[in-house]
Amino acid sequence: MTELGPEERELFEKVATPLYEEAAVSGGLHDKDPRLARGGELRPALDLLVSLNLLVHDRSTRQYVQVDPSTVSSHVVSPMSQQGAELLNESSEWARAFGHLSQSWRRSPSSARGPITEFHQRAIGTFIEGAVREAEKELLTAQPQAARDSARLSVAAEREKAALDRGVKMRTLYQHSARRHAPTRKWVAEVAPHGAEVRTLDEFFNRMIVIDRRLAIIPGAPDLSVAIAVREPGLVTYLVDVFERAWERARSFSNTERTMMHDIAKEQRAMTIRMLIEGHSDPVSAKRLGVSARTFAAYVADLKGEYDAETRFQLGYTMGQAGVSGLEEE
């Protein structure tokens, strides 16, 4: 029998099935039909049907005649089902075997592997995937707006829903600008029903993942091409404290009440003022706010209009004379 796979199934569904139906309606297919000759358009479909014993050649009539498919399907489907069950069981056994290795690796002395490990490029995603899969109690994540596109968020959603469904608690911090980012809103809509909590904050923070308060993953390079895995308990505790302080000041992503959105707008305005007073460039300021350079320029233009200033220098001077600092509610 022909080895069956996705290509054979597609041929079966699209070409071989109509050919079988033609044979059933007409009482057979003559072997002199040019479509069935070698190199003919329907020859691959004919060969597949013959290999599956759905058509047999009657030499006396020179016809390919149909066979009841119910007598044939079990010979095709049952072995596949059995093979699938065996592969599923084998994959479970391999997962269990690797689980024992992972436990042994975690118990090994830190001097053997060191409290800090670097991962580069593609190895980063593989490491994070495995680390999240081993999470037992809690995931804390801080995700700046940069580098979180639809594809990454879709992959992350599946990984994190699996963790949530096995009882892992998850809290995630974004910047306020994420509320206007459609892929992020879609991600929140996917993970929130599974128990994830998401909040947003005005201030810039770097990417971070903390797993079970025993492992922290942070960037090792500005372009995210290097990740650093930290297992030193003191450092992990410090990073968790940074997260918790930010979490307390953050605002629930699901809260879209008018007063909440007004407060968020005020916080972003204050952050823009601080960036101007501190003299940061537009690209740096935009990154701190988690917005595009064009959006930040629009924020500055609004402030120029508000303070009747024509230049940045004039804007900074006028705000300084007015005692505006961006450090507290103006």
CYANA upper distance limits for C-alpha pairs under 8 A (distance plus 0.5 A):
  1 MET  CA     51 SER  CA      5.74
  1 MET  CA     52 LEU  CA      6.93
  2 THR  CA     48 LEU  CA      7.65
  2 THR  CA     51 SER  CA      6.55
  2 THR  CA     52 LEU  CA      8.06
  4 LEU  CA      8 GLU  CA      6.14
  4 LEU  CA      9 ARG  CA      7.60
  5 GLY  CA      9 ARG  CA      6.72
  6 PRO  CA     10 GLU  CA      6.65
  7 GLU  CA     11 LEU  CA      6.77
  8 GLU  CA     12 PHE  CA      6.50
  8 GLU  CA     48 LEU  CA      8.32
  9 ARG  CA     13 GLU  CA      6.60
 10 GLU  CA     14 LYS  CA      6.50
 11 LEU  CA     15 VAL  CA      5.96
 11 LEU  CA     16 ALA  CA      6.70
 11 LEU  CA     45 ALA  CA      7.19
 12 PHE  CA     16 ALA  CA      5.00
 12 PHE  CA     17 THR  CA      6.26
 12 PHE  CA     45 ALA  CA      7.38
 12 PHE  CA     48 LEU  CA      7.94
 12 PHE  CA     49 LEU  CA      8.48
 13 GLU  CA     17 THR  CA      6.02
 14 LYS  CA     18 PRO  CA      7.71
 15 VAL  CA     19 LEU  CA      6.89
 15 VAL  CA     42 LEU  CA      8.09
 15 VAL  CA     45 ALA  CA      6.60
 16 ALA  CA     20 TYR  CA      6.62
 16 ALA  CA     45 ALA  CA      5.12
 16 ALA  CA     46 LEU  CA      7.29
 16 ALA  CA     48 LEU  CA      7.83
 16 ALA  CA     49 LEU  CA      7.16
 17 THR  CA     21 GLU  CA      6.70
 18 PRO  CA     22 GLU  CA      6.65
 19 LEU  CA     23 ALA  CA      6.87
 19 LEU  CA     42 LEU  CA      8.49
 19 LEU  CA     45 ALA  CA      7.98
 19 LEU  CA     46 LEU  CA      8.20
 20 TYR  CA     24 ALA  CA      6.71
 20 TYR  CA     49 LEU  CA      8.18
 20 TYR  CA     54 LEU  CA      8.36
 20 TYR  CA     55 LEU  CA      8.15
 20 TYR  CA     66 GLN  CA      7.44
 21 GLU  CA     25 VAL  CA      6.70
 22 GLU  CA     26 SER  CA      6.58
 22 GLU  CA     28 GLY  CA      8.22
 22 GLU  CA     29 LEU  CA      8.40
 23 ALA  CA     27 GLY  CA      6.05
 23 ALA  CA     28 GLY  CA      4.82
 23 ALA  CA     29 LEU  CA      6.00
 23 ALA  CA     64 TYR  CA      8.06
 23 ALA  CA     65 VAL  CA      7.03
 23 ALA  CA     66 GLN  CA      6.94
 24 ALA  CA     28 GLY  CA      6.90
 24 ALA  CA     65 VAL  CA      8.12
 24 ALA  CA     66 GLN  CA      6.69
 27 GLY  CA     65 VAL  CA      7.24
 27 GLY  CA     66 GLN  CA      8.44
 28 GLY  CA     63 GLN  CA      6.07
 28 GLY  CA     64 TYR  CA      5.79
 28 GLY  CA     65 VAL  CA      5.00
 28 GLY  CA     66 GLN  CA      7.30
 29 LEU  CA     33 ASP  CA      7.82
 29 LEU  CA     63 GLN  CA      5.68
 29 LEU  CA     64 TYR  CA      5.43
 29 LEU  CA     65 VAL  CA      7.14
 30 HIS  CA     62 ARG  CA      6.43
 30 HIS  CA     63 GLN  CA      4.93
 30 HIS  CA     64 TYR  CA      6.78
 31 ASP  CA     36 LEU  CA      7.31
 31 ASP  CA     37 ALA  CA      8.16
 31 ASP  CA     62 ARG  CA      6.27
 31 ASP  CA     63 GLN  CA      6.21
 31 ASP  CA     64 TYR  CA      7.21
 32 LYS  CA     36 LEU  CA      7.82
 32 LYS  CA     37 ALA  CA      7.66
 33 ASP  CA     37 ALA  CA      7.29
 34 PRO  CA     40 GLY  CA      6.88
 35 ARG  CA     40 GLY  CA      5.09
 35 ARG  CA     41 GLU  CA      5.94
 35 ARG  CA     42 LEU  CA      5.81
 35 ARG  CA     43 ARG  CA      7.17
 36 LEU  CA     40 GLY  CA      5.87
 36 LEU  CA     41 GLU  CA      7.59
 36 LEU  CA     42 LEU  CA      5.90
 36 LEU  CA     43 ARG  CA      5.15
 36 LEU  CA     46 LEU  CA      7.31
 37 ALA  CA     43 ARG  CA      6.71
 38 ARG  CA     43 ARG  CA      6.70
 39 GLY  CA     43 ARG  CA      7.07
 42 LEU  CA     46 LEU  CA      6.71
 43 ARG  CA     47 ASP  CA      6.60
 44 PRO  CA     48 LEU  CA      6.75
 45 ALA  CA     49 LEU  CA      6.77
 46 LEU  CA     50 VAL  CA      6.63
 46 LEU  CA     55 LEU  CA      8.43
 47 ASP  CA     51 SER  CA      6.52
 48 LEU  CA     52 LEU  CA      6.73
 49 LEU  CA     53 ASN  CA      6.71
 49 LEU  CA     54 LEU  CA      5.66
 49 LEU  CA     55 LEU  CA      6.11
 50 VAL  CA     54 LEU  CA      6.38
 50 VAL  CA     55 LEU  CA      5.43
 50 VAL  CA     56 VAL  CA      6.59
 52 LEU  CA     72 VAL  CA      7.87
 52 LEU  CA     76 VAL  CA      8.34
 53 ASN  CA     67 VAL  CA      7.61
 53 ASN  CA     72 VAL  CA      7.47
 54 LEU  CA     66 GLN  CA      6.26
 54 LEU  CA     67 VAL  CA      5.47
 54 LEU  CA     68 ASP  CA      7.65
 54 LEU  CA     69 PRO  CA      6.83
 54 LEU  CA     72 VAL  CA      7.57
 55 LEU  CA     64 TYR  CA      6.32
 55 LEU  CA     65 VAL  CA      5.85
 55 LEU  CA     66 GLN  CA      5.07
 55 LEU  CA     67 VAL  CA      6.34
 56 VAL  CA     64 TYR  CA      5.86
 56 VAL  CA     65 VAL  CA      6.01
 56 VAL  CA     66 GLN  CA      7.08
 56 VAL  CA     67 VAL  CA      7.81
 57 HIS  CA     62 ARG  CA      7.34
 57 HIS  CA     63 GLN  CA      6.31
 57 HIS  CA     64 TYR  CA      4.92
 57 HIS  CA     65 VAL  CA      6.87
 58 ASP  CA     62 ARG  CA      5.98
 58 ASP  CA     63 GLN  CA      5.83
 58 ASP  CA     64 TYR  CA      6.63
 58 ASP  CA     65 VAL  CA      7.49
 59 ARG  CA     63 GLN  CA      7.48
 67 VAL  CA     71 THR  CA      8.44
 68 ASP  CA     72 VAL  CA      7.66
 69 PRO  CA     73 SER  CA      6.44
 70 SER  CA     74 SER  CA      7.82
 71 THR  CA     75 HIS  CA      8.49
 72 VAL  CA     76 VAL  CA      7.41
 73 SER  CA     77 VAL  CA      6.38
 74 SER  CA     78 SER  CA      5.81
 75 HIS  CA     79 PRO  CA      7.38
 76 VAL  CA     80 MET  CA      7.40
 77 VAL  CA     81 SER  CA      6.70
 78 SER  CA     82 GLN  CA      6.64
 79 PRO  CA     83 GLN  CA      6.51
 80 MET  CA     84 GLY  CA      6.47
 81 SER  CA     85 ALA  CA      6.65
 82 GLN  CA     86 GLU  CA      6.71
 83 GLN  CA     87 LEU  CA      6.62
 84 GLY  CA     88 LEU  CA      6.56
 85 ALA  CA     89 ASN  CA      6.65
 86 GLU  CA     90 GLU  CA      6.57
 87 LEU  CA     91 SER  CA      6.52
 88 LEU  CA     92 SER  CA      6.81
 89 ASN  CA     93 GLU  CA      6.85
 90 GLU  CA     94 TRP  CA      6.74
 91 SER  CA     95 ALA  CA      6.62
 92 SER  CA     96 ARG  CA      6.68
 93 GLU  CA     97 ALA  CA      6.66
 94 TRP  CA     98 PHE  CA      6.65
 95 ALA  CA     99 GLY  CA      6.53
 96 ARG  CA    100 HIS  CA      7.02
 97 ALA  CA    101 LEU  CA      7.17
 98 PHE  CA    102 SER  CA      6.66
 99 GLY  CA    103 GLN  CA      6.81
100 HIS  CA    104 SER  CA      6.80
101 LEU  CA    105 TRP  CA      6.59
102 SER  CA    106 ARG  CA      6.69
103 GLN  CA    107 ARG  CA      6.80
104 SER  CA    108 SER  CA      6.79
108 SER  CA    112 ALA  CA      7.46
108 SER  CA    113 ARG  CA      8.43
109 PRO  CA    113 ARG  CA      7.78
110 SER  CA    114 GLY  CA      5.35
110 SER  CA    115 PRO  CA      6.24
111 SER  CA    115 PRO  CA      8.13
113 ARG  CA    117 THR  CA      8.35
115 PRO  CA    229 ALA  CA      8.49
115 PRO  CA    230 VAL  CA      6.38
115 PRO  CA    231 ARG  CA      5.35
115 PRO  CA    232 GLU  CA      5.55
116 ILE  CA    228 ILE  CA      7.14
116 ILE  CA    229 ALA  CA      6.04
116 ILE  CA    230 VAL  CA      5.23
116 ILE  CA    231 ARG  CA      6.78
116 ILE  CA    232 GLU  CA      7.80
117 THR  CA    228 ILE  CA      6.13
117 THR  CA    229 ALA  CA      5.58
117 THR  CA    230 VAL  CA      7.28
118 GLU  CA    220 GLY  CA      8.14
118 GLU  CA    226 VAL  CA      7.24
118 GLU  CA    227 ALA  CA      6.24
118 GLU  CA    228 ILE  CA      5.14
118 GLU  CA    229 ALA  CA      6.83
119 PHE  CA    123 ALA  CA      6.35
119 PHE  CA    124 ILE  CA      5.91
119 PHE  CA    127 PHE  CA      8.35
119 PHE  CA    226 VAL  CA      6.17
119 PHE  CA    227 ALA  CA      5.65
119 PHE  CA    228 ILE  CA      6.85
119 PHE  CA    229 ALA  CA      8.26
120 HIS  CA    124 ILE  CA      6.30
120 HIS  CA    225 SER  CA      6.31
120 HIS  CA    226 VAL  CA      5.11
120 HIS  CA    227 ALA  CA      6.93
121 GLN  CA    125 GLY  CA      8.42
121 GLN  CA    225 SER  CA      5.57
121 GLN  CA    226 VAL  CA      6.86
122 ARG  CA    126 THR  CA      7.32
123 ALA  CA    127 PHE  CA      6.57
124 ILE  CA    128 ILE  CA      6.69
124 ILE  CA    226 VAL  CA      7.83
124 ILE  CA    227 ALA  CA      6.79
125 GLY  CA    129 GLU  CA      6.49
126 THR  CA    130 GLY  CA      6.82
127 PHE  CA    131 ALA  CA      6.57
128 ILE  CA    132 VAL  CA      6.51
129 GLU  CA    133 ARG  CA      6.67
129 GLU  CA    159 ARG  CA      7.74
130 GLY  CA    134 GLU  CA      6.87
131 ALA  CA    135 ALA  CA      7.00
131 ALA  CA    211 ILE  CA      8.01
132 VAL  CA    139 LEU  CA      8.37
132 VAL  CA    159 ARG  CA      8.00
132 VAL  CA    160 GLU  CA      8.14
132 VAL  CA    163 ALA  CA      7.64
132 VAL  CA    211 ILE  CA      7.56
133 ARG  CA    159 ARG  CA      8.06
133 ARG  CA    163 ALA  CA      7.12
135 ALA  CA    139 LEU  CA      7.82
135 ALA  CA    163 ALA  CA      7.62
135 ALA  CA    168 VAL  CA      7.45
135 ALA  CA    211 ILE  CA      6.59
135 ALA  CA    212 ASP  CA      6.82
136 GLU  CA    167 GLY  CA      8.10
136 GLU  CA    168 VAL  CA      6.36
136 GLU  CA    212 ASP  CA      7.19
137 LYS  CA    167 GLY  CA      7.58
137 LYS  CA    168 VAL  CA      5.17
137 LYS  CA    169 LYS  CA      6.61
137 LYS  CA    212 ASP  CA      6.12
138 GLU  CA    168 VAL  CA      5.71
138 GLU  CA    169 LYS  CA      5.16
138 GLU  CA    170 MET  CA      6.24
138 GLU  CA    211 ILE  CA      6.51
138 GLU  CA    212 ASP  CA      5.38
138 GLU  CA    213 ARG  CA      8.02
139 LEU  CA    168 VAL  CA      7.57
139 LEU  CA    169 LYS  CA      6.67
139 LEU  CA    170 MET  CA      5.12
139 LEU  CA    171 ARG  CA      6.92
139 LEU  CA    209 ILE  CA      7.55
139 LEU  CA    210 VAL  CA      6.32
139 LEU  CA    211 ILE  CA      5.49
139 LEU  CA    212 ASP  CA      6.90
140 LEU  CA    170 MET  CA      6.43
140 LEU  CA    171 ARG  CA      5.61
140 LEU  CA    172 THR  CA      6.48
140 LEU  CA    208 MET  CA      8.35
140 LEU  CA    209 ILE  CA      6.18
140 LEU  CA    210 VAL  CA      5.51
140 LEU  CA    211 ILE  CA      7.17
140 LEU  CA    243 PHE  CA      8.33
141 THR  CA    170 MET  CA      8.37
141 THR  CA    171 ARG  CA      6.88
141 THR  CA    172 THR  CA      5.20
141 THR  CA    173 LEU  CA      6.83
141 THR  CA    207 ARG  CA      7.99
141 THR  CA    208 MET  CA      6.00
141 THR  CA    209 ILE  CA      4.92
141 THR  CA    210 VAL  CA      6.87
142 ALA  CA    172 THR  CA      6.15
142 ALA  CA    173 LEU  CA      5.17
142 ALA  CA    174 TYR  CA      6.79
142 ALA  CA    205 PHE  CA      7.98
142 ALA  CA    206 ASN  CA      7.47
142 ALA  CA    207 ARG  CA      5.68
142 ALA  CA    208 MET  CA      5.50
142 ALA  CA    209 ILE  CA      7.03
142 ALA  CA    243 PHE  CA      8.25
143 GLN  CA    148 ARG  CA      8.48
143 GLN  CA    172 THR  CA      7.77
143 GLN  CA    173 LEU  CA      6.60
143 GLN  CA    174 TYR  CA      5.86
143 GLN  CA    175 GLN  CA      8.35
143 GLN  CA    206 ASN  CA      7.62
143 GLN  CA    207 ARG  CA      5.50
143 GLN  CA    208 MET  CA      7.35
144 PRO  CA    148 ARG  CA      8.41
144 PRO  CA    174 TYR  CA      6.30
144 PRO  CA    175 GLN  CA      6.73
144 PRO  CA    204 PHE  CA      7.94
144 PRO  CA    205 PHE  CA      7.16
144 PRO  CA    206 ASN  CA      6.78
144 PRO  CA    207 ARG  CA      6.49
144 PRO  CA    290 GLY  CA      7.34
145 GLN  CA    174 TYR  CA      7.45
145 GLN  CA    175 GLN  CA      7.16
145 GLN  CA    177 SER  CA      7.95
145 GLN  CA    178 ALA  CA      6.80
145 GLN  CA    290 GLY  CA      5.96
145 GLN  CA    291 VAL  CA      8.32
146 ALA  CA    287 LYS  CA      8.39
146 ALA  CA    290 GLY  CA      7.58
148 ARG  CA    152 ARG  CA      6.46
148 ARG  CA    153 LEU  CA      6.71
148 ARG  CA    184 THR  CA      8.42
149 ASP  CA    153 LEU  CA      6.62
149 ASP  CA    183 PRO  CA      7.35
150 SER  CA    154 SER  CA      6.53
150 SER  CA    183 PRO  CA      5.82
150 SER  CA    184 THR  CA      8.35
151 ALA  CA    155 VAL  CA      6.91
152 ARG  CA    156 ALA  CA      6.60
153 LEU  CA    157 ALA  CA      6.45
153 LEU  CA    183 PRO  CA      7.61
153 LEU  CA    184 THR  CA      7.71
153 LEU  CA    187 TRP  CA      6.82
154 SER  CA    158 GLU  CA      7.12
154 SER  CA    187 TRP  CA      7.58
155 VAL  CA    159 ARG  CA      6.95
156 ALA  CA    160 GLU  CA      6.46
157 ALA  CA    161 LYS  CA      6.41
157 ALA  CA    187 TRP  CA      6.71
157 ALA  CA    190 GLU  CA      7.39
157 ALA  CA    191 VAL  CA      6.96
158 GLU  CA    162 ALA  CA      6.80
159 ARG  CA    163 ALA  CA      7.14
160 GLU  CA    164 LEU  CA      6.65
160 GLU  CA    191 VAL  CA      7.76
161 LYS  CA    165 ASP  CA      6.49
161 LYS  CA    190 GLU  CA      8.48
161 LYS  CA    191 VAL  CA      6.41
161 LYS  CA    194 HIS  CA      6.95
162 ALA  CA    166 ARG  CA      7.08
163 ALA  CA    167 GLY  CA      7.29
163 ALA  CA    168 VAL  CA      6.04
164 LEU  CA    168 VAL  CA      5.29
164 LEU  CA    169 LYS  CA      6.75
164 LEU  CA    170 MET  CA      7.60
164 LEU  CA    194 HIS  CA      6.54
164 LEU  CA    195 GLY  CA      7.06
164 LEU  CA    196 ALA  CA      7.72
165 ASP  CA    194 HIS  CA      7.05
169 LYS  CA    195 GLY  CA      7.68
169 LYS  CA    196 ALA  CA      7.34
170 MET  CA    195 GLY  CA      7.85
170 MET  CA    196 ALA  CA      5.51
170 MET  CA    197 GLU  CA      6.77
171 ARG  CA    196 ALA  CA      6.48
171 ARG  CA    197 GLU  CA      5.27
171 ARG  CA    198 VAL  CA      6.34
171 ARG  CA    199 ARG  CA      8.49
172 THR  CA    196 ALA  CA      8.18
172 THR  CA    197 GLU  CA      6.80
172 THR  CA    198 VAL  CA      5.31
172 THR  CA    199 ARG  CA      6.93
173 LEU  CA    198 VAL  CA      6.45
173 LEU  CA    199 ARG  CA      5.62
173 LEU  CA    200 THR  CA      6.01
173 LEU  CA    201 LEU  CA      7.65
173 LEU  CA    247 TRP  CA      7.60
173 LEU  CA    250 ALA  CA      8.25
174 TYR  CA    178 ALA  CA      6.80
174 TYR  CA    198 VAL  CA      8.03
174 TYR  CA    199 ARG  CA      6.79
174 TYR  CA    200 THR  CA      5.10
174 TYR  CA    201 LEU  CA      6.80
175 GLN  CA    200 THR  CA      5.39
175 GLN  CA    201 LEU  CA      5.28
175 GLN  CA    202 ASP  CA      6.19
175 GLN  CA    203 GLU  CA      7.52
175 GLN  CA    204 PHE  CA      7.61
175 GLN  CA    289 LEU  CA      7.74
175 GLN  CA    290 GLY  CA      6.83
176 HIS  CA    200 THR  CA      5.48
176 HIS  CA    201 LEU  CA      5.88
176 HIS  CA    202 ASP  CA      6.09
176 HIS  CA    264 ILE  CA      7.55
176 HIS  CA    268 GLN  CA      8.35
176 HIS  CA    290 GLY  CA      8.28
177 SER  CA    181 HIS  CA      7.52
177 SER  CA    289 LEU  CA      7.76
177 SER  CA    290 GLY  CA      6.36
177 SER  CA    291 VAL  CA      6.77
178 ALA  CA    184 THR  CA      6.79
178 ALA  CA    185 ARG  CA      8.06
178 ALA  CA    200 THR  CA      8.14
178 ALA  CA    290 GLY  CA      8.24
179 ARG  CA    184 THR  CA      7.88
179 ARG  CA    185 ARG  CA      7.08
179 ARG  CA    253 PHE  CA      7.68
180 ARG  CA    185 ARG  CA      8.18
181 HIS  CA    185 ARG  CA      6.81
182 ALA  CA    186 LYS  CA      6.72
183 PRO  CA    187 TRP  CA      6.70
184 THR  CA    188 VAL  CA      6.70
185 ARG  CA    189 ALA  CA      6.67
186 LYS  CA    190 GLU  CA      6.83
187 TRP  CA    191 VAL  CA      6.82
188 VAL  CA    192 ALA  CA      6.10
188 VAL  CA    198 VAL  CA      7.81
189 ALA  CA    193 PRO  CA      7.62
190 GLU  CA    194 HIS  CA      8.15
191 VAL  CA    195 GLY  CA      7.31
191 VAL  CA    196 ALA  CA      6.16
192 ALA  CA    196 ALA  CA      5.16
192 ALA  CA    197 GLU  CA      6.93
192 ALA  CA    198 VAL  CA      8.28
197 GLU  CA    252 SER  CA      8.45
198 VAL  CA    252 SER  CA      6.69
198 VAL  CA    253 PHE  CA      6.05
198 VAL  CA    254 SER  CA      8.25
199 ARG  CA    247 TRP  CA      7.78
199 ARG  CA    250 ALA  CA      6.15
199 ARG  CA    251 ARG  CA      5.55
199 ARG  CA    252 SER  CA      4.78
199 ARG  CA    253 PHE  CA      5.28
200 THR  CA    250 ALA  CA      5.77
200 THR  CA    251 ARG  CA      5.78
200 THR  CA    252 SER  CA      6.96
200 THR  CA    253 PHE  CA      6.60
201 LEU  CA    246 ALA  CA      8.04
201 LEU  CA    249 ARG  CA      7.74
201 LEU  CA    250 ALA  CA      5.30
201 LEU  CA    251 ARG  CA      7.07
202 ASP  CA    250 ALA  CA      8.46
202 ASP  CA    264 ILE  CA      8.05
202 ASP  CA    267 GLU  CA      6.65
202 ASP  CA    268 GLN  CA      6.52
202 ASP  CA    271 MET  CA      7.63
202 ASP  CA    289 LEU  CA      7.26
203 GLU  CA    271 MET  CA      7.81
203 GLU  CA    288 ARG  CA      7.24
203 GLU  CA    289 LEU  CA      7.17
204 PHE  CA    287 LYS  CA      8.11
204 PHE  CA    288 ARG  CA      5.15
204 PHE  CA    289 LEU  CA      6.70
204 PHE  CA    290 GLY  CA      7.85
205 PHE  CA    288 ARG  CA      8.34
206 ASN  CA    218 ILE  CA      8.39
206 ASN  CA    219 PRO  CA      8.30
207 ARG  CA    218 ILE  CA      6.63
207 ARG  CA    219 PRO  CA      7.12
208 MET  CA    216 ALA  CA      7.49
208 MET  CA    217 ILE  CA      6.20
208 MET  CA    218 ILE  CA      5.33
208 MET  CA    219 PRO  CA      7.92
209 ILE  CA    216 ALA  CA      6.08
209 ILE  CA    217 ILE  CA      5.58
209 ILE  CA    218 ILE  CA      7.24
210 VAL  CA    214 ARG  CA      7.89
210 VAL  CA    215 LEU  CA      6.16
210 VAL  CA    216 ALA  CA      4.76
210 VAL  CA    217 ILE  CA      6.85
210 VAL  CA    236 VAL  CA      8.23
210 VAL  CA    240 VAL  CA      7.90
211 ILE  CA    215 LEU  CA      5.74
211 ILE  CA    216 ALA  CA      6.83
213 ARG  CA    236 VAL  CA      7.04
213 ARG  CA    237 THR  CA      7.59
213 ARG  CA    240 VAL  CA      7.72
214 ARG  CA    231 ARG  CA      6.52
214 ARG  CA    232 GLU  CA      8.43
214 ARG  CA    233 PRO  CA      7.06
214 ARG  CA    236 VAL  CA      7.05
215 LEU  CA    229 ALA  CA      7.29
215 LEU  CA    230 VAL  CA      6.19
215 LEU  CA    231 ARG  CA      5.41
215 LEU  CA    232 GLU  CA      8.47
215 LEU  CA    236 VAL  CA      7.11
216 ALA  CA    229 ALA  CA      6.27
216 ALA  CA    230 VAL  CA      5.54
216 ALA  CA    231 ARG  CA      7.15
216 ALA  CA    236 VAL  CA      6.48
216 ALA  CA    239 LEU  CA      8.25
217 ILE  CA    227 ALA  CA      7.11
217 ILE  CA    228 ILE  CA      6.09
217 ILE  CA    229 ALA  CA      5.08
217 ILE  CA    230 VAL  CA      6.72
218 ILE  CA    227 ALA  CA      6.27
218 ILE  CA    228 ILE  CA      5.85
218 ILE  CA    229 ALA  CA      7.19
218 ILE  CA    230 VAL  CA      8.41
219 PRO  CA    224 LEU  CA      6.22
219 PRO  CA    225 SER  CA      8.46
219 PRO  CA    226 VAL  CA      6.59
219 PRO  CA    227 ALA  CA      5.06
219 PRO  CA    228 ILE  CA      6.48
220 GLY  CA    224 LEU  CA      7.30
220 GLY  CA    225 SER  CA      7.98
220 GLY  CA    226 VAL  CA      5.23
220 GLY  CA    227 ALA  CA      5.32
220 GLY  CA    228 ILE  CA      6.04
221 ALA  CA    225 SER  CA      6.61
221 ALA  CA    226 VAL  CA      5.90
221 ALA  CA    227 ALA  CA      7.85
230 VAL  CA    235 LEU  CA      7.86
230 VAL  CA    236 VAL  CA      7.32
231 ARG  CA    235 LEU  CA      8.16
231 ARG  CA    236 VAL  CA      7.16
232 GLU  CA    236 VAL  CA      6.69
233 PRO  CA    237 THR  CA      6.53
234 GLY  CA    238 TYR  CA      6.75
235 LEU  CA    239 LEU  CA      6.78
236 VAL  CA    240 VAL  CA      6.67
237 THR  CA    241 ASP  CA      6.74
238 TYR  CA    242 VAL  CA      6.89
239 LEU  CA    243 PHE  CA      6.77
240 VAL  CA    244 GLU  CA      6.62
241 ASP  CA    245 ARG  CA      6.71
242 VAL  CA    246 ALA  CA      6.87
243 PHE  CA    247 TRP  CA      6.50
244 GLU  CA    248 GLU  CA      6.76
245 ARG  CA    249 ARG  CA      7.28
246 ALA  CA    250 ALA  CA      6.68
251 ARG  CA    255 ASN  CA      8.14
255 ASN  CA    260 MET  CA      7.49
256 THR  CA    260 MET  CA      6.86
256 THR  CA    261 MET  CA      6.72
257 GLU  CA    261 MET  CA      6.78
258 ARG  CA    262 HIS  CA      6.58
259 THR  CA    263 ASP  CA      6.70
260 MET  CA    264 ILE  CA      6.77
261 MET  CA    265 ALA  CA      6.70
262 HIS  CA    266 LYS  CA      6.83
263 ASP  CA    267 GLU  CA      6.75
264 ILE  CA    268 GLN  CA      6.76
265 ALA  CA    269 ARG  CA      6.64
266 LYS  CA    270 ALA  CA      6.63
267 GLU  CA    271 MET  CA      6.65
268 GLN  CA    272 THR  CA      6.67
268 GLN  CA    289 LEU  CA      7.82
269 ARG  CA    273 ILE  CA      6.84
269 ARG  CA    299 TYR  CA      8.03
269 ARG  CA    326 GLY  CA      8.33
270 ALA  CA    274 ARG  CA      6.80
270 ALA  CA    325 SER  CA      8.41
270 ALA  CA    326 GLY  CA      4.81
270 ALA  CA    327 LEU  CA      7.40
270 ALA  CA    328 GLU  CA      8.18
270 ALA  CA    329 GLU  CA      8.32
271 MET  CA    275 MET  CA      6.79
271 MET  CA    289 LEU  CA      7.83
271 MET  CA    326 GLY  CA      6.85
272 THR  CA    276 LEU  CA      6.84
272 THR  CA    285 SER  CA      7.95
272 THR  CA    289 LEU  CA      8.22
272 THR  CA    296 PHE  CA      8.28
272 THR  CA    299 TYR  CA      7.68
272 THR  CA    300 VAL  CA      7.95
272 THR  CA    326 GLY  CA      8.30
273 ILE  CA    277 ILE  CA      6.64
273 ILE  CA    325 SER  CA      7.38
273 ILE  CA    326 GLY  CA      5.83
274 ARG  CA    278 GLU  CA      6.48
274 ARG  CA    325 SER  CA      7.01
274 ARG  CA    326 GLY  CA      5.71
274 ARG  CA    327 LEU  CA      7.67
275 MET  CA    279 GLY  CA      6.69
275 MET  CA    280 HIS  CA      6.06
275 MET  CA    285 SER  CA      6.34
276 LEU  CA    280 HIS  CA      6.77
276 LEU  CA    316 GLY  CA      7.48
277 ILE  CA    316 GLY  CA      6.75
277 ILE  CA    325 SER  CA      7.93
280 HIS  CA    284 VAL  CA      6.68
280 HIS  CA    285 SER  CA      6.44
281 SER  CA    285 SER  CA      6.52
282 ASP  CA    286 ALA  CA      6.37
282 ASP  CA    293 ALA  CA      6.66
282 ASP  CA    296 PHE  CA      7.53
282 ASP  CA    297 ALA  CA      7.84
283 PRO  CA    287 LYS  CA      6.71
283 PRO  CA    293 ALA  CA      6.33
284 VAL  CA    288 ARG  CA      6.74
285 SER  CA    289 LEU  CA      6.81
285 SER  CA    296 PHE  CA      7.91
286 ALA  CA    290 GLY  CA      6.38
286 ALA  CA    291 VAL  CA      5.63
286 ALA  CA    292 SER  CA      6.22
286 ALA  CA    293 ALA  CA      5.84
286 ALA  CA    295 THR  CA      8.25
286 ALA  CA    296 PHE  CA      6.08
287 LYS  CA    291 VAL  CA      6.76
287 LYS  CA    292 SER  CA      7.95
291 VAL  CA    295 THR  CA      6.64
291 VAL  CA    296 PHE  CA      7.07
292 SER  CA    296 PHE  CA      6.85
293 ALA  CA    297 ALA  CA      6.64
294 ARG  CA    298 ALA  CA      6.84
295 THR  CA    299 TYR  CA      6.93
296 PHE  CA    300 VAL  CA      6.88
297 ALA  CA    301 ALA  CA      6.65
298 ALA  CA    302 ASP  CA      6.73
299 TYR  CA    303 LEU  CA      6.98
300 VAL  CA    304 LYS  CA      6.73
301 ALA  CA    305 GLY  CA      6.79
302 ASP  CA    306 GLU  CA      6.65
303 LEU  CA    307 TYR  CA      6.60
303 LEU  CA    315 LEU  CA      8.14
304 LYS  CA    308 ASP  CA      6.06
304 LYS  CA    309 ALA  CA      5.21
304 LYS  CA    310 GLU  CA      6.92
304 LYS  CA    311 THR  CA      8.01
304 LYS  CA    312 ARG  CA      8.21
304 LYS  CA    315 LEU  CA      6.55
305 GLY  CA    309 ALA  CA      6.98
307 TYR  CA    315 LEU  CA      7.24
307 TYR  CA    318 THR  CA      7.46
307 TYR  CA    319 MET  CA      7.99
308 ASP  CA    315 LEU  CA      8.35
309 ALA  CA    314 GLN  CA      6.10
309 ALA  CA    315 LEU  CA      5.60
309 ALA  CA    318 THR  CA      8.12
310 GLU  CA    314 GLN  CA      7.07
310 GLU  CA    315 LEU  CA      7.74
311 THR  CA    315 LEU  CA      6.63
312 ARG  CA    316 GLY  CA      6.58
313 PHE  CA    317 TYR  CA      6.65
314 GLN  CA    318 THR  CA      6.52
315 LEU  CA    319 MET  CA      6.63
316 GLY  CA    320 GLY  CA      6.56
317 TYR  CA    321 GLN  CA      6.69
318 THR  CA    322 ALA  CA      6.74
319 MET  CA    323 GLY  CA      6.68
319 MET  CA    324 VAL  CA      5.58
319 MET  CA    325 SER  CA      8.08
320 GLY  CA    324 VAL  CA      6.23
320 GLY  CA    325 SER  CA      7.77
324 VAL  CA    330 GLU  CA      7.30
326 GLY  CA    330 GLU  CA      7.66
